[in-house]
């Protein structure tokens, strides 16, 4: 039984991951901004079982606030002991064309999606040193290919791949594995809020693929983390983008009727 900290754990992928962790007997600390939604998530996850509820701890905190995340990790450690794994799932998306989106909305996505992950990792790594541990960073398929109307989201999710690679190199000698996953559209409350704001050109590009169920995505994430896989991709298209990068992106441009990039 290990202690796993899940950010963004009040809904969506984070909530589904937490459910699976509890199912196999782990202790789970959930971090999210909204205290009421966290409390509701805890009730849902407990399934009315006292023993299961006893393995759930909730801590309201905004991952963009480094000090708040550190305090949350300290509280979680006091409750359940050393954090052995982190699933950094907290994130936001606010689709808008670059010139139509104000700078504050752009910066907010960078702050939560990128800085929020680094804050979360920084809060748990000291406790893992000398004991080993696992870090799973939840990026997105948007971290593999540029999508119109998603400049801030893509920028933040692309950057996580570099963060994961650097952390992996630094933490290998400490016995801490660092993984990153790139989920496609997933049936979450965030997707419901996002779709009405999605520009038509983005929908034409990515909307043909049926969104995945959260439970399916969560199972793949945990399986990859358990195996210490560096990267977890979902489906052939995202796997090609993950392995072949710009070459695969050029192929998809052609499929959309564009011309291949030459430089």
C-alpha positions in Angstrom: 0.0 0.0 0.0 1.6 3.2 -1.1 0.6 6.9 -0.7 -0.2 8.6 -4.1 -0.8 12.3 -4.5 -3.1 13.2 -7.3 -3.5 16.8 -8.5 -6.6 17.7 -10.4 -8.2 14.8 -8.4 -11.7 16.2 -8.1 -12.8 15.3 -11.6 -11.9 13.9 -15.0 -8.7 11.8 -15.4 -7.4 12.6 -11.9 -10.6 11.3 -10.3 -10.6 8.2 -12.5 -6.9 7.5 -11.6 -7.8 8.0 -7.9 -10.6 5.5 -8.1 -8.3 2.8 -9.6 -5.6 3.5 -7.0 -8.2 3.0 -4.2 -9.4 -0.2 -5.9 -6.0 -1.7 -5.5 -5.5 -0.6 -1.9 -3.4 2.5 -2.2 -3.8 5.6 0.0 -4.7 8.6 -2.0 -4.4 12.4 -1.4 -6.4 14.6 -3.7 -5.4 18.2 -4.5 -7.6 20.6 -6.4 -8.7 24.2 -6.1 -12.4 23.8 -5.2 -13.0 22.5 -1.7 -16.6 21.6 -2.4 -15.8 19.6 -5.5 -13.0 17.8 -3.6 -15.5 16.9 -0.9 -17.9 15.6 -3.4 -15.1 13.6 -5.1 -14.2 12.0 -1.8 -17.8 11.0 -1.2 -18.0 9.5 -4.7 -14.7 7.6 -4.3 -15.6 6.2 -0.9 -18.6 4.4 -2.3 -20.1 4.5 1.2 -17.4 2.2 2.5 -15.7 3.3 5.7 -12.4 1.5 5.1 -12.2 3.0 1.6 -13.0 6.5 2.9 -10.2 6.1 5.4 -7.7 5.9 2.6 -8.8 9.2 1.1 -7.4 12.6 2.1 -8.4 15.9 0.4 -6.4 19.2 0.4 -7.7 22.3 -1.4 -4.8 24.1 -3.2 -4.1 25.9 -6.4 -1.2 24.1 -8.1 -0.1 27.5 -9.6 0.7 28.6 -6.1 3.9 26.8 -5.2 3.7 27.5 -1.5 0.1 26.2 -1.3 1.1 23.0 -3.1 4.0 22.5 -0.7 1.7 22.9 2.3 -0.7 20.5 0.8 2.0 17.9 0.3 3.1 18.4 3.9 -0.5 17.9 5.2 -0.8 14.8 3.0 2.5 13.4 4.3 1.3 14.0 7.9 -1.8 12.0 7.2 -0.6 9.1 5.2 3.2 9.1 5.4 5.8 9.7 2.7 4.4 10.3 -0.8 5.5 7.4 -3.0 4.0 8.5 -6.3 2.6 11.7 -7.9 0.1 11.9 -10.7 0.2 15.5 -11.9 -3.2 15.8 -13.6 -4.3 19.3 -12.8 -4.8 21.4 -15.9 -7.0 23.9 -17.7 -7.8 24.8 -21.3 -9.3 27.9 -22.7 -9.5 27.7 -26.5 -9.2 30.9 -28.5 -7.3 32.1 -31.5 -4.0 33.7 -30.4 -4.8 37.3 -31.3 -8.3 37.0 -29.9 -7.2 35.8 -26.4 -6.1 38.2 -23.8 -2.7 37.8 -22.3 -4.1 37.0 -18.8 -5.9 33.9 -20.2 -2.8 32.8 -22.0 -0.6 33.2 -18.9 -3.2 31.4 -16.7 -2.9 28.3 -18.8 0.9 28.3 -18.7 0.8 28.9 -14.9 -1.5 26.0 -14.2 -0.5 23.5 -16.9 3.3 24.0 -16.7 4.3 25.8 -13.6 1.6 23.9 -11.7 3.3 20.6 -12.6 6.7 21.8 -11.6 5.3 23.1 -8.3 3.7 19.7 -7.7 6.9 17.8 -8.5 9.0 20.1 -6.4 6.7 19.5 -3.4 7.1 15.7 -3.5 10.6 15.0 -4.7 12.5 15.7 -1.5 10.4 13.1 0.3 11.1 10.5 -2.4 14.9 10.9 -2.3 16.6 7.9 -0.8 13.3 5.9 -0.9 12.5 5.9 -4.6 9.2 6.9 -6.2 7.2 7.5 -9.3 6.1 10.7 -11.1 3.5 10.7 -13.8 3.0 14.0 -15.7 -0.3 14.2 -17.6 0.3 16.2 -20.8 -2.0 15.9 -23.8 -2.1 15.0 -27.5 -1.9 18.8 -27.8 1.6 18.4 -26.5 2.6 16.6 -29.7 1.1 18.7 -32.5 0.1 22.4 -32.9 -3.7 22.9 -32.9 -5.3 26.2 -34.1 -7.0 28.0 -31.2 -4.8 26.2 -28.6 -1.6 28.2 -28.6 -1.3 28.5 -24.8 -2.5 25.0 -24.2 -0.1 23.5 -26.7 2.8 25.6 -25.5 2.2 24.4 -21.9 1.7 20.8 -22.8 4.7 20.7 -25.2 6.9 22.1 -22.5 6.0 19.3 -20.1 7.8 16.8 -22.4 11.1 18.7 -21.9 10.5 19.0 -18.2 9.9 15.2 -17.9 13.0 14.4 -19.9 15.2 16.7 -17.8 13.7 15.4 -14.5 14.1 11.8 -15.7 17.8 12.4 -16.3 18.3 14.0 -12.9 16.3 11.6 -10.8 17.4 8.3 -12.3 20.3 7.9 -9.8 17.8 8.5 -7.0 15.6 5.6 -8.1 12.7 7.9 -9.0 11.0 7.2 -12.3 9.5 10.0 -14.3 6.8 9.3 -16.9 4.7 11.4 -19.1 1.4 10.6 -21.0 -0.4 12.3 -23.9 -4.1 11.6 -23.6 -6.5 12.4 -26.5 -9.8 14.1 -26.0 -11.3 12.4 -22.9 -14.9 12.5 -21.7 -14.4 14.9 -18.8 -16.2 18.0 -17.5 -13.4 20.0 -18.9 -14.1 18.7 -22.4 -17.7 19.6 -22.0 -16.8 23.2 -21.2 -14.1 23.3 -23.9 -16.1 22.1 -26.9 -18.4 25.2 -27.3 -15.2 27.4 -27.4 -13.3 25.2 -29.8 -12.6 27.0 -33.2 -14.1 25.2 -36.2 -10.6 24.6 -37.7 -9.5 22.8 -34.5 -12.6 20.7 -34.5 -12.0 19.7 -38.1 -8.5 18.7 -37.2 -9.0 16.8 -33.9 -12.8 16.3 -33.6 -13.0 13.2 -35.9 -11.6 11.0 -33.2 -14.1 9.7 -30.6 -13.2 10.9 -27.1 -11.9 8.2 -24.8 -13.6 7.1 -21.5 -11.8 8.4 -18.4 -11.5 4.9 -17.0 -9.7 3.6 -20.1 -7.3 6.5 -20.1 -6.7 6.1 -16.3 -5.9 2.4 -16.6 -3.4 3.1 -19.4 -1.7 5.8 -17.3 -1.3 3.6 -14.2 -0.1 0.6 -16.3 2.5 2.8 -17.8 3.6 4.3 -14.5 3.8 0.8 -12.9 6.1 -0.3 -15.7 8.2 2.8 -15.5 7.5 3.7 -19.1 9.0 7.0 -20.2 6.0 8.0 -22.4 2.5 6.7 -22.8 0.6 7.3 -26.0 -3.0 6.5 -26.9 -3.8 5.2 -30.4 -1.8 5.0 -33.6 -2.0 8.7 -34.6 -0.7 10.0 -31.3 2.0 7.2 -31.2 3.2 8.3 -34.6 3.4 11.9 -33.4 5.2 10.9 -30.3 7.8 8.8 -32.1 8.3 10.8 -35.3 7.3 14.3 -34.3 7.4 16.8 -37.2 7.5 14.1 -39.9 4.2 12.7 -38.6 2.8 16.2 -38.3 3.6 16.9 -41.9 1.7 13.7 -42.9 -1.4 14.9 -41.0 -1.1 18.3 -42.7 -1.2 16.5 -46.0 -4.3 14.5 -44.9 -6.0 17.9 -44.2 -5.2 19.1 -47.7 -2.1 21.2 -46.8 1.4 21.1 -48.2 4.3 19.3 -46.5 6.6 21.6 -44.5 10.1 21.9 -45.9 11.8 23.6 -43.0 
